[in-house]
Structures are given as C-alpha cells and as structure tokens.
C-alpha cells in the first residue's frame, strides 16, 4: 500500500456532503442502521475490512442507544487512519470497538474477529484486481456467522464488474437484499445475506492486495 498521506487525503471528499463519497457513506450507514434495527440479538459481531477512519460504522453507532451490544473489529493498514478511527470511537464512547492496524488482505488478520454477523467490504472491491475480488468473495464464508450480512461497494467504470460480483456472491451462498447503482454517479452499494453454512477460518493465505 502507499504512503499514509494518500489514504488520509482520500477521506477529504467527506467534507462535502454532496460528494459521491459522502452519498455512498450515507447509503452504507442506512443499511447498517437497518441491519441493527432488524437484529434483536443482545450481542452482535462486526468486522470491517480496510475500515479507513471507520466513518460508516462509528457514524451509526455514535447515535444509537444500543451501540454497546455491537462488538466490532476494524482492520486498517494506515496508521494515521487507525489513529483517527480510535479517536472517533473514543469520542463516541464506543468501548467495544477494536481498531487494529493490520492488512485486511491477509486472512490471519481476521483471527479472533470472526465469524461476524456483519461484514463490511466498503471501499475494497474497487481497489483490488478482479481476480482478487473473486478470491475475496469465495473466502467470505470463512468470515461470516450463520445468517450474516455483507455490505460491499464497487465503482462502475467502463467495464462494470458489479454483475460478476453479484454472481460470485450467489455462487458463494449469498442472497441479495439490496443493490444500489445511482445513474448520476459511478459507485454502487450491495447488501447480501449469507444463507449457507459458515466455514472455519483458514488463517494462512492472502485474498487480496491493494493496487493503489
């Protein structure tokens, strides 16, 4: 991965509430909030890959009275973003969030954090190769608890990979709950529910490598 300054600067469009990145964030947050509303469990486990500054999950939990039932692990490679996420979690009083500096492309990074009831793959599939996207999706059953939800994003460029992503998810045992592809922007957001049996985590191996 590249220098810290690049990944911290990547978050700057969030300052504009009308930017595509801000719009995508709000859509992801809506689905996280909806997921929480639908789950009555006393304890819920969340894992977020390449979590950045954790704005999606922390932004939702900060305003919820039931936030303490969520036990989450946020995996982020960039030290500056890790520090920003830790500060945001502390400010929001979210004591059950572990922000871990780790490479989310390594399955070993998920040890102790999975199986999870919610897996966030936000900002991942657009920054790795198509082959790695397919490999990551095939590995998702190792990260998911029974009935887990996966929220993912992917940009739609000239060669739109989202039809393949949705098919790969079906092939891996996921049922689509929602898919958003606004016409005026390039991002897409998908929500899938895991319907097959979870798989044991095989902590050896790399599922993806960031390209940027």
Phi and psi in degrees as a GROMACS rama.xvg file:
@    title "Ramachandran Plot"
@    xaxis  label "Phi"
@    yaxis  label "Psi"
@TYPE xy
-91.2972  -174.735  UNK-2
-62.1442  155.689  UNK-3
-56.4319  -41.0985  UNK-4
-57.812  -33.6532  UNK-5
-63.6338  -46.4307  UNK-6
-75.9097  -27.7272  UNK-7
-73.7703  -39.5917  UNK-8
-65.1974  -28.3298  UNK-9
-57.4647  -27.1837  UNK-10
-82.2295  -7.86091  UNK-11
-59.196  -36.5198  UNK-12
-60.4042  -15.1625  UNK-13
-62.5462  -21.4727  UNK-14
-65.9277  -22.6353  UNK-15
-100.007  110.889  UNK-16
-66.6924  -14.5635  UNK-17
-98.3218  -0.0926355  UNK-18
-68.7105  154.077  UNK-19
-55.3472  -37.406  UNK-20
-64.4154  -40.9725  UNK-21
-67.2306  -39.3058  UNK-22
-64.266  -40.9386  UNK-23
-63.6857  -42.4084  UNK-24
-58.0625  -46.743  UNK-25
-62.4302  -37.3747  UNK-26
-67.2141  -43.563  UNK-27
-62.6029  -43.6103  UNK-28
-61.6872  -39.0531  UNK-29
-59.9408  -40.3281  UNK-30
-73.4636  -34.1214  UNK-31
-64.0384  -45.62  UNK-32
-62.8621  -41.6527  UNK-33
-62.8911  -41.5229  UNK-34
-60.41  -44.1602  UNK-35
-63.038  -40.117  UNK-36
-63.3477  -31.1818  UNK-37
-86.4013  -13.4802  UNK-38
-106.997  122.897  UNK-39
-98.3562  4.01918  UNK-40
-56.4881  144.353  UNK-41
-73.0564  -24.7596  UNK-42
-136.164  130.323  UNK-43
-128.242  141.54  UNK-44
-112.92  133.995  UNK-45
-129.054  140.464  UNK-46
-129.378  135.338  UNK-47
-121.773  119.988  UNK-48
-88.4238  136.262  UNK-49
51.3127  56.5937  UNK-50
-72.9787  -11.7026  UNK-51
61.646  -129.075  UNK-52
-95.2616  10.0632  UNK-53
69.4297  22.9397  UNK-54
-64.4667  -31.9245  UNK-55
-66.9215  -57.3997  UNK-56
-73.0989  -47.5375  UNK-57
-62.3706  -38.5632  UNK-58
-61.3961  -32.5241  UNK-59
-79.1049  -49.863  UNK-60
-64.9957  -29.8629  UNK-61
-59.8739  -24.5955  UNK-62
-109.467  11.0751  UNK-63
-110.701  139.417  UNK-64
-74.8029  -18.1267  UNK-65
-101.916  19.9844  UNK-66
-60.7868  -30.0431  UNK-67
-70.844  -13.1861  UNK-68
-79.8334  -8.18697  UNK-69
-94.1015  121.705  UNK-70
-112.064  112.685  UNK-71
-125.168  148.178  UNK-72
-120.121  122.831  UNK-73
-107.284  120.654  UNK-74
-101.146  122.927  UNK-75
-146.763  134.215  UNK-76
-81.7887  -36.3958  UNK-77
-79.5169  124.607  UNK-78
-63.6389  -36.9002  UNK-79
-66.1885  -41.125  UNK-80
-68.4887  -35.7517  UNK-81
-59.7498  -45.9713  UNK-82
-62.7964  -39.722  UNK-83
-65.9136  -40.9341  UNK-84
-66.5992  -40.5346  UNK-85
-63.5211  -40.0302  UNK-86
-66.0817  -40.9813  UNK-87
-65.4168  -41.7891  UNK-88
-65.1869  -41.68  UNK-89
-64.7973  -43.031  UNK-90
-62.115  -34.6085  UNK-91
-84.5239  -2.95235  UNK-92
71.2452  30.4005  UNK-93
-95.1419  88.6179  UNK-94
-79.8898  -12.9479  UNK-95
-97.2992  15.7568  UNK-96
-104.548  126.818  UNK-97
-107.846  116.334  UNK-98
-101.225  112.231  UNK-99
-111.336  127.323  UNK-100
-77.8748  108.193  UNK-101
-160.389  161.217  UNK-102
-89.3699  108.591  UNK-103
-69.4886  -10.0393  UNK-104
-77.4536  -11.7572  UNK-105
-98.1299  124.478  UNK-106
-61.2854  -27.3414  UNK-107
-61.82  -24.5847  UNK-108
-66.8717  -19.4055  UNK-109
-91.0902  -3.92368  UNK-110
-58.6064  128.806  UNK-111
86.5983  -10.736  UNK-112
-107.275  -12.9196  UNK-113
-126.869  159.313  UNK-114
-73.5923  144.883  UNK-115
-113.822  149.474  UNK-116
-80.3028  -25.0587  UNK-117
-136.933  126.437  UNK-118
-116.113  122.814  UNK-119
-102.58  117.138  UNK-120
-115.997  62.4852  UNK-121
-99.2797  123.079  UNK-122
77.4974  18.5695  UNK-123
-101.467  -55.3116  UNK-124
-64.6968  -20.2559  UNK-125
-86.5627  -5.07041  UNK-126
-119.239  13.278  UNK-127
-131.401  166.078  UNK-128
-69.0031  159.603  UNK-129
-59.4659  -38.8677  UNK-130
-62.3717  -41.355  UNK-131
-69.0559  -32.5898  UNK-132
-60.5406  -48.3288  UNK-133
-62.1843  -41.4308  UNK-134
-65.5463  -40.3434  UNK-135
-64.8606  -43.2721  UNK-136
-62.911  -40.2635  UNK-137
-63.3186  -26.1877  UNK-138
-88.4624  -10.9934  UNK-139
-56.1545  -36.4436  UNK-140
-58.4805  -19.4554  UNK-141
-77.1276  -17.7657  UNK-142
-100.471  -14.9528  UNK-143
-99.5654  137.869  UNK-144
-79.9534  170.819  UNK-145
-59.6923  129.218  UNK-146
73.1911  18.1443  UNK-147
-67.2086  159.508  UNK-148
-112.974  138.628  UNK-149
-116.996  128.34  UNK-150
-112.02  126.586  UNK-151
-135.606  161.349  UNK-152
-133.713  156.775  UNK-153
-163.659  134.214  UNK-154
-73.3022  151.815  UNK-155
-109.29  99.9218  UNK-156
-94.577  -162.645  UNK-157
-58.6962  -40.3737  UNK-158
-102.57  94.6206  UNK-159
-74.4932  115.16  UNK-160
-86.9047  -9.64025  UNK-161
-60.5102  -34.8032  UNK-162
-59.9699  -39.9365  UNK-163
-68.1293  -40.8384  UNK-164
-58.0005  -45.4694  UNK-165
-65.3306  -36.1616  UNK-166
-69.5035  -43.3049  UNK-167
-60.6225  -37.5794  UNK-168
-65.4308  -41.2276  UNK-169
-61.1688  -42.1923  UNK-170
-64.6753  -25.9644  UNK-171
-91.9819  3.77333  UNK-172
99.5332  21.0211  UNK-173
-107.545  144.561  UNK-174
-112.465  129.41  UNK-175
-70.9881  129.801  UNK-176
-102.222  -32.1484  UNK-177
-162.601  150.225  UNK-178
-148.348  123.508  UNK-179
-116.959  127.725  UNK-180
-139.144  76.6806  UNK-181
-58.1213  138.698  UNK-182
-69.9402  -27.7283  UNK-183
-91.0206  0.080673  UNK-184
-137.191  171.566  UNK-185
-97.8722  -10.1962  UNK-186
-79.9246  159.483  UNK-187
-138.353  152.624  UNK-188
-131.051  128.792  UNK-189
-121.434  149.379  UNK-190
-131.449  122.588  UNK-191
-130.588  144.534  UNK-192
-107.318  134.713  UNK-193
-83.4126  121.85  UNK-194
-111.874  -5.14798  UNK-195
-97.2941  -174.997  UNK-196
-82.0028  137.114  UNK-197
-61.3438  155.158  UNK-198
-112.56  150.032  UNK-199
-68.9326  138.742  UNK-200
-66.9344  127.213  UNK-201
-103.752  95.6577  UNK-202
-70.6018  -6.66988  UNK-203
-89.9936  130.087  UNK-204
126.547  158.275  UNK-205
-112.683  129.808  UNK-206
-100.352  -27.6406  UNK-207
-155.512  158.501  UNK-208
-131.13  129.627  UNK-209
-65.6002  141.418  UNK-210
-92.6863  -18.7624  UNK-211
